[in-house]
Amino acid sequence: MPLINDDQVVLDLTGDDRHEATRALAERLVATGRCTDLDQFVADVRERESKTATGLPGGIAIPHARSAAITEPSLVFGRIADGIDWGAKDGPARLVFLIAAPADGGDAHMQVLPQLARALMREDFRAALLAATTAAEVVEIVEQHVQLDTPAVQSEADSPATQPEAESAPAGRTLRFVGVTSCPTGIAHTYMAAEALENAAREAGHEITVETQGSAGSTPLSAAQIADADAVIFAHDVEVKERGRFAGKPTIDVGVKKAISDGPQLIEQAAELAAAWEADPSRARTDAHPVDSSSEDDQSARVGFGTKLRQWLMTGVSYMIPFVAAGGILIAISFMLAQIALGENGAIEIVKYSLMGDDQYNIAQNFNPASLTSWAALANVIGSASFGFLVPILSGYIAFAIADRPGLVPGIVGGSIAITMDAGFLGGIVTGLLAGAVARWISSWKVHKGVRGVMPVVVIPLLSSLVTAGLFITVLGRPIVALMNSLNDGLNSLTGGGVLVLGLILGAMMGFDLGGPVNKVAYGFATAGLSAAGTAMDAPQLKIMAAVMAAGMVAPLALALATAVAPRLFSAPERENGKAAWLLGASFISEGAIPFAAADPIRIIIASTIGSAATGGLVMLFGSTLLAPHGGIWVLPLIGQPLLFVVALAVGVVITAALVVLFKAMGARRKAAKDAAEVRTGAPAAA
């Protein structure tokens, strides 16, 4: 079926706000049989709108979402006479495209958005839509530009190499630019910014090739294209991938919306910067840092150091987690098999196996496929090897987050030295931050063009590794080792009330913002601690990991339970989310509770924090342990004291569910009383 038909065109769309207008458009999809649940789809669109406004310059809006309520990729068009505010800075939207895609619709959603985004940057396309008098005319106009089977990339006919030269090209030589565009979702803004830059360059008589780092994929700029470029334009709201490719080029660096609204200005600035570099090499060295042409609003939106620090740390943790998962689960399996094969002392005996030596403990020389002990030893050796990478990977990717690829070598080397000195994950964090800062500083040096080629492969890794490792070995390492030893001694000495308090705090942090920064700090603390635990099955760090995972499961499971026992207190979309929350919570995905918290933040967060804290405290008190950093109920066989773990989880779930039902029931009673008062008085009651 086609993406759009006559019944999916509303030439006189109305509504008090964008949500009401979106619902009116979505009703057309219900009428044409493409939407099976209106409330669910509208909720999905609103959830997408909460991330980034979909209003765009030029009186355009493109609300969009994937949804289980949609049966096939679809477009609905609406035209608003007076416009409706859709979040764009230049005013209300008059042309609205609602884009709907099935939840499992593959890349169809990603094909439609880039094509439509590029078409909407064409003045003739917008003018034709505004002038259309019939629905059939709108369908014909749209189908000329948007086809589901067309790749969501720039066509050959539209590429800079084949576009006709502008009729009024300015005097002087044609400049060649390259650009990169990207936005947080990698969809509309990414491609609209690319189209705006291409149009502006063509009108100015120049050429530009843009790499769109979007969800539909991208074709990277070639080394030759970058080398031939007179200047570079970055229009992005997320980090440019492989930014080092553009080293040594005059660069304009702005937010993605700046390119959409001020493309000609950016092209003009790029031309001026290229001329300055060409005419005055000394000024080129002075201006080597990217020119920031963002507005005051853009600058105020830039993240602060604290947010950047958290992002750097979580980048390291995210790359470390697969090593933790692989190593932890293999070690836990090895202990289980060893207990079966060798009895009560199996966990003690199995850690003696390695790949070294010439005795019976060298598993490489003595592996027997028919022996359960051999399989247990093999799993333990592989798991321990994976664990050996935890701190180097943590350190390396913290540095990578700060300095991109130049930070990897000093970060990994520094992390390896931290492990050798027994500085643990604290040492890895310090070496990662230090390596990233040093590598970034060296990368900023202004060097002769003859040296630039060897900077990333020789100079930066050599000097940054020397500085990072040298400082850590001679100055920083010993104090951090002492601090790490104190931390481990403190954890080992925790008893009774101390254990309970730590569990309460970590549990409350996990339940507070459900996958947000506070939650991630607690989770990062637990996963980083696994590196210190090693293969010791009774280490306190394993109790912390168990407490954190159990607490993170509470909120989604509790809300699933609440929607089941008191469905009348929840909307239809929330009841549907409650069904999915069973699986999400059981799999330790705290974000399953976010739709509920977004709709009713105060009550949900209070209930979640209390219940999660109770679970965290009980797990610590019961002494449950866990070597795996994730998995929920699916790693239950790997949990120490599994029954008590389940009991602690159930207590927190019941507490949170009961509080949610109580709070919502109280709110419903207050609303009913208010409505009754309005009926009696004939006027709205005071709030």
N, C-alpha and C positions, 0 to 999 in steps of 0.2 A: 504493500500500500504506500501511497505517497506520504511525504512528511506533513504536508498541509493540504487541506481541501477547503471548499467554499464554506463549510459549516464551522471551520476553525478560523474564521476571520470576523472580527468585530470592529466595524468602522466607526461606531459611536460609543466606545467604551467609556463607562463612568464608574465612579467610586469615591468614597470619602478619603481613602488613603490607598497606598500601594497594595496592602494586604487584601482589601476588599476588591480592588481591581484584579489582583492575581486570582482570587477565588472565582470571579466572574469568567475569566479566561479558562480556568481549570474546569469549570462546569461544561464548557464546550467539548472537552475531552471525554467527560462522562457521557455526554449526549452522543458522541460518535463511537462509543464503545472502546475507547483507548485507555480509559482510567476506571479501575474497579473500586477505588475507595477515595472519594473526594477529600475527606478530612486528612487521610494519611498523606496524600500527595501535597496538599497545601502545607501541612506541617513540615514535610521534607523541603519544600521551597523556602519556607520561613527559616528553617535551620541553616540552609545555605546562605540566605540573606544576612543572617546574624554574623557570619564570618567576614564578609566584605560586601558593601553596597554594590548593587548591579546597575545603578544608574550611571550613565556615561555622558561625556560632553556632547552637545549637539541635540539635546532633547531625546535621548535614547535610553531605553532600559531593556535588559536581557535577563530577567529572572530565569533560573534554571535549576534542575536537580535530577539526580537519579532516584528512582523510587520503585519499591516493590508493587505499588499500585498501578504502574504504567505497563501496558502490554506491548507497546512498540514505540520506536522513536517518533516523536511528533513535534510540530510547531503550531503555536496559536498566535495570531497577530491581533493586536488591538491598537486603535488610533483614538487619541484623547483630544478633544477640541481645545480645552483650556490647560491641559497638562496636569500631571500629578507628581508630587515630589517623590523621587526615587533615590535620593542620596547623592546626586551629582551636584557639584559646586556651582555650575553655570545656570541652574534653574530646573524646572520640572520637565518630566519626560512626556513627549507626545506620541512617540512611536515605541510600542512595547512588543517584544517577542518573548513568549513563554516557551521555553525549551524543555521538553520532557523526555526522559530516557528510562528504559527498564533498568532495574537494579543489576540485572545480569546481562545487560545489552551490549557487552563487548566494548568496542571502540566507537560505536555509532555516535554516542554523545560527544566524543572528542572530535569526530569528523564534522558534525554540524556546527559546533561553536566557532572554530576558527574561520570556517567559510562565511558564516553569518557576520562575525566580527569584522572581517575584511570588507564584506559588502557594505556594511553600515558606515564605513569610513568614506564611501563614495558618495559624493554630493548628489549625483544623478539618481542613485538608488533611493536615497532618502526623499528626494523631490518627487520621484515617481510614486512612492508609497503615500506621500501626503496628498498627491493629486488624484489618486485612484478613486473611482466612483462606484466600483462594484467589487464584491468579494472575488469574483473570478479574475478580475484584473490584478488584484493583489497576489493571488496564487500564481499567476503567470510570471509576474515580476520576481517573486521569490524563487521560483523554480529555475529561472535563468541563472541564478547565482549560487544556489544551495542545492547540492545533490548528495544523497547519502553514499553513493558509490564513488564519489570523487575523493581522492586522497586529501587529507586535511593539511596540505602544505601548499606553498606557493607554486602556482602552475608555471610552466615554462613561458606561457604568453605574458604572465605578469612579472616575470623575473627582471631584475635591473638590466640584465644583458640584452633583453629583447624589447624593452619598453621604448617607445619613440622619444626622441629628445624633446625637451620643452621648446615651445615656439619662441619663447623670449628668454633664452639662456643668456646670462650675463657675460660680459667680456672676460677674457682670461681663460686659462685652461680648465678643463673639467676635472674636478677632484674625485677621488675614489675614497669612500668611507666604508667601514664595516661597523656593525652594531650587534648588540645582544639585548633582547627583551625578555623579561620574565616577571611573573606575579605570583603571589602565594598559592593560588589554585592552578596556575599554569594554563588558564583557559582564555577567557575573552580579552582581558587587558593585554596579555602577552601579544596576541595577534593584531589587535587594534593599534598598539604602539608601533609594531613593525610596519603596518600599512601606512600609518601617519608619517613615519620617517621616510618611507619609500616615496610617498607622494610629495613630501616637502623637498626631498633631494631632487626629484625629477623636475619640479617646478623651478628649482634654483639652477638647473643645468648641470647637476652633479650626479654621481652614481653611488648607490649604497647597497650593500648586501647584508641582510639581517639574519642572524641566527636566533630563532625563536625557541627558547628553552621552556617549552610548554608540555602539557599533558599528552598532546598528540604526537610527541616525539619531535626530534629536530635533526636537521642535517648540519653537522658542525662545519664552521668555516674552515677552509683549507689553509694550510700554512702559507701557500702562495697568495691567497686573497688577503690574509693578514699582513704579509710582508709588503704587498703593493699598496696598502691603505695609507692615505695621508693622515687620517685621524680615526679615532674609535669613539662610538657613542654607546654607553651602557644606560639602558632605561630599565630599571629593575627594582623590585621590592624584596627579593631574596638574593642570596649570594650568587654571583656569576660562576658557573662551573668552569674549572680550569682557567682561571683568570690569568695565570702566568703566561698563557699564550700571547697576551697582548702587551707584555713588558716592553718598555722602550718606545711606546707609541703615545702621541698626544691624545688625551682621553677626556671626554665629557662624561660625567657620572651623575645621573639623576634618578628620581623615582619614575615608575612606569607611567603614571598618569601625566607626568610632565611632557612625555613624548606625545601622548594623545592630544593634549590641549595646546602645546607649543612646539610642534614639530619644526616649523620653519625657523623659529628662534634657535633651536638646537643645531640645526644644519648650519645656520649663519655663525654660531659660536664655534662649531667644529672647523669651519673654513678659516675663521680668524685665527684659531689656535694653530692650525696647520701652517698658515702663512708665517706666524710668529716663530714657530720652530724652524722653519726653512730659512727665514731671513736672519735670525739671530740665535746661533747655537747656545750662547750663554743664557739667553732667556729660556731656551728650551730646557736647559738643565734646571733652571729655577722653577719652571712650570711643570716639572716631571710628575708631580702629584696630580691625580685627576681633578679636573675643574668641577666643583660642586655647584650646579645651577639650580638647586632645589629652592623652593620658596620657603618662607618662614614657617608655613604650615607643615611642609615636608620635613624641615629640620626639627620641628618640635615633636614630630612623630618618630624620630630616630630613637632607637633603644639606648638606655643608659648603660653604664659600665656593669652594674649589678646584673642586669638582664643578660648582657653579653657573657659575663662570667658564668652564669648558669647555663647558657647555651653551649659554651665551650666544654664545660664539665659533662653535660648530658650527651654531647657528641661522643666524647670518649667512652662514657658508660654504654651508649647504644651500640658502639662497635665491639665493646668488651663482652656484652651479654651473650652472643652466640658461643663464645669460648667458654663462658661460665656454664651455659646450658649443656653443651656437648660434654665438657669435662665433668661437671657435677653429676649428670645422669649416669655417665659411664662408671664413675667411681661408686655411686650408690648401687648400681647393678653388680659391680664387682664384689662389693661387700655382701650383697644378698646371696650371690652364688657361692662365695667363700664360706658363708655360714652353713650352707647346705653341704658343701664338699668337705670342709675341714672342722665343722663343729663350732663350739663357742669361741674358740680362739681364731676363727677364720679371718676376721677383720684385721687381726694383729699380724697374722702370718702373711697375708696377701700383699701387704705393703712392702715386704722384703724383695719382691720380684722387681726386676729392672731389665735394662738392655746392656748392662755392664757386667764385667767379671766372667769367670769361666766355671762357676759352680752351678748347682741345680736351679738357682734363682734367676739365671739369664733366660728369659722367656723366648728370646730370639733363637737360642740354640736348643731349647728343650720343650718347645711347644708341641703338645699332643692333642690333635683334634678330638680324640675320644675322652679327654680328661676335662671334667668340669672345673678343676683347679686351674688348668691352663687357660680356659676361657675367662675365668675370673681374673687371673693375672694379666691377661691381654687387655681386658677392659680397664683394669686399674692403671696399667702403664700408659695406655692411650689417653685416658682421662687426666692422669697426672701431667702428661705432656701438654694437653690443652690448658690446664690450669697454669702451667708455667708461662703462658703468653698473656695472662690477664693484665698484669701491671704494665708490661711493655706496650700492649695494644691500647690500654687506657691512656697512658702517657702520650703515645704516638698520635692518637686521634684527637686528644685535647690540643696538641700542637698543630695538627692538621686544621682544626677548626679556626685557629688563630691565624696561621700563616699559609694555609693551603698546602700543596705538596712539599714545598721546601721545609715544612715543619716535621714531616714524617721521620726522616732519618735521625735528627737529634732527639726527637721525642721517644722513639723506640729504643735508641741506644741509652738514653737517660733512664728510661723505665727498666731496662735490663740491669743497669748498674744499681738502681734502687732495690731491685729484687736481690741482687748479690750482696748488698749491704744490709739486708733485712729491714729496709725502710718501709716495706709494704705499700699499700695503696696510697697512703699519705705521701710517700716519696714519689710515687707515680704521678700524683696530681701536681706536685711541685715541679718535677722535671718536665711535665707536659706544658705547664704554664710558662716556665722559664725557656724551654726550647722554642715554643711558639713565638714568644716575644723576641728572642734573639734572632730567629730565622726571619721574622718579619722585618726587623730592623736592618739586617744585612741585605735583605731583598730590596730595601728602599735606597740603598747606596746608589749614587750617580757615578757610573763607571764609563770608561771609554767603550764605544760600540764594539771594538774588537774583543773586549772581555765579556760582553753580555752573553755570548753563546756558552761560555763555560761556567757562568755564575750558578745556574740551577743544578748542574751535574757535578761540579767540583767545589767551587768556592763556598757556596752557602752550606752544603752538608758538612764540609770539612771544618769551617770556622764555627758554625753553630753547634756541632757535636763537641768540638774542643771546649768551647765556652761553657756549654750546658753541663757536660760530664765533669769538666775540671772544677767548676764551682760546686757541684754537688758532692764530689769526692772530698774536696779540701775544706769546704766551708759549711755547706747546708746539710750534708748527709748525716753526720753524727747527732746533731740536735733533733733531727726528724726521727732517727732510729730510737733515741731516748723517749721521744714523745709517743712513738708507736708502741714501744714496750710498756709505757705507762698506761696507754689506752687498753692494751691487751690484759695487763694485770688488773686494771679496773673492771673490765668485763668479766674476767675470771673470778674476781672476788665478790661479784654481785650475788646477793642472797635475799630471799624473802621480799621485803618491801622495795629494795632497789630494783630487783628484776621486774616487779609489778609496775613500778613507776615508769621504767624505760619502755615496757610494753604498752602502757597507756599512752605515753607521748607519741611513740611511733604509730600506734593504731589511730590516734586522733589525726595525725598528719596525713595518713593514707585516706581517711574518710573526709577530710576537710574540703579539698578542691578536686577530688576525683580525676586524677590524671594531670592536674595542673602542677605548677612549680613546687608547692609545698609537698604534695604527693610524691613528686619526682625526687625531691631531696631525701625523703625517707627511703624510697626505693633504691636510690643511688647509694645511700649509706649501707643498706643491707647487702646489695650485690657486690660493692667494693670490699666489704668485710669478708666475703667468701674467699678472697685471695689470701687473707691472713689465716683462715681456718685450715686451708690445705686439705689433707685427707683425714684429719682428726674428726671422728664422728660425734664427739661430745663437746666440740668447741662452742663457746657462747655465741659466736657469729652465726652459727647454724640455727640457734634459737631465734635470733633477730630476723633471719630470713623467713623462718616459718611464721613469725608474728606478723611481719609486714605483708606476706602473701595472704594470710587469712584475713587480716583487716581490710585488704584491698578487695576481697571478694564480698564483703558484707553488704555494701550499698546496693549494687545491682540485684543481688539475691533478695534483699529485704524489700526493695521496691517491686520486684516481681511478685513476692508474697503478698504485699499490700494490695496490688491491683487484683490479685486473685480473691482475697478475702473481703475486700470492700470496693468492688468495681465501680459502684455508683459515685464514688468520690473522685474518680479520674475521668478524663476525656477519652474519646474513642482512640485517638492516636496514642495516648499514654497507655491505654490498655493493650494496644498492639505492641508498643515498646516493652511493656511488661513481659509479654510472652518471649521476646528475644532476650530479655535481661536474664532469664534463667540460665541460658547457655553462656552468655557473656560473663555473668558472675561466677558460674562454675569453672570457667576457663581463666579466672583472674584477669578480667578486663574491666577495670573500674569505670571506664568511660561509658559503660552500659547504663549508668545512672545519670549521665549528663543531660539527656532530654528532660528528665524530671526536674533536675536542679535548675535548668534554664527557665522552666515555666514557673517554678515556685522555690526560688533560691534559699530564702531564709529558713523555712521550715525543713526543707530537705537537708540542707547542710548541717543544721543543728542535730537532727535525728541521725544522720550519717556519722557525724563526728562522735557522738556519744556511743552508738553501737559499735563502731570500728575500734574505738578506744577500749571498750570492754573486751572485745575479742583479742586485741593485741596483748592486753594485760594478762588474760587467762592463758593464752598460748605460751607466753614467757613463763608464767607461774607453773604450768603443767610440764614444761621442759620439752615440748615438741621441737624437733629439729628438721632441717631441710637443706639439702645440698643443691637442688635445682633452683634457678632464679625465677622460674615461671612454670605455668602448666595447670594450676588449680587442682581440681579433683583428679585430673589425668595423671598426676604424679603422686597420688596418694600412697601407692606402695613404697615410695621412696622416703616417706615422711616418718620420722621417729615419733612414737606415741600417736599413731594415726587416729585412734578412737577419741582421745582427749582433744586432738586438733579439731575433729568434727564437732565435738561438744562445744568447744570455745567458739567455733564459727556459728553454730546454731544459736547460741546465746546472743551473740551480737546481731544476727539477722532478726531474731524475734524482737529484741529491744528496738532496733531501728524501724522495723515494720510497725510495731505497736505505736511508736511515737509519731510516725508519719500519719497513720490512720487517726490517731487522737488529734493531732494538729489540724488535719484537713477537716475532720468532723466538726471541730470547734469553729473553724472558718466558715464551713457550710451553714452552721447554726446562726452565726452572726449575720451572714448574708441573707438568710431566710427571715431573720428578725427585721433587718433593714428593709427588705422588700415589703414585708407586712406593714411596717410603719408607713412606707410610701403609699400603699394602697389605702390605709386608713385616713391619712392626711391629704391625699391627693397631690402631694408635692414630694420631691426628693428629700429623704431623710439626711440629717447631718452625718458626715462621715465620722 
